[in-house]
Amino acid sequence: MKDDERIKKIDSVYGSTTDKLQFAQSFVHKMHAFTLDRKAEKKQKEVLKKLYMESTKSKAMKKIILVHWLSALSIQTV
């Protein structure tokens, strides 16, 4: 294999590796954002559940909290 062939092969491998690196970095970034979203949703559901359990003053308040809690649950299942 001549030098110019080696250089072309090295350039090809470098380009392929660079593309794979960019994909991997993008994937990790998206998964990190997804994880943060899931943690925020979980925290929100826990807060809403706690508010619902502690709220015994008003039926209307319980209903409002329950509706929000159920909508938070539906977000997770989508």
Secondary structure, 3 states (H helix, E strand, C coil): CCHHHHHHHHHHHHHHHHHHHHHHHHHHHHHHHHHHHHHHHHHHHHHHHHHHHHCCCCHHHHHHHHHHHHHHHHHHHC
